[in-house]
Amino acid sequence: MFGLGIPELIVICVIALLVFGPKRLPDAGKAIGQAIRGFKSSMEGKDDERSAGRAVSAPTCAGCGNEVEPEAAFCPACGRGLKAKPG
């Protein structure tokens, strides 16, 4: 584990205790754990979004190539009409 032994981990814990204090140390650990969990879930979410994006691609404007929402009538970038009006 990164070449850290028991003595090094004890020194790190003592330094953390001195920096954060006994009252804030559990909150700091909780915040670090939530940050790591959020990072992992966002990395997994990116993979899911990429694979889902391959299956169904977003429509693009023929004029500028900008991605637009499926129900949009006009391109937000160039203003070109995307759908013909039923009539």
ABEGO torsion letter per residue (X at the ends): XGGBBAAAAAAAAAAAAAAAEAAAAAAAAAAAAAAAAAAAAAAAAAAAAAAAAAABBBBBBAAAGBBBBAABABBAAAGBBABBBBX
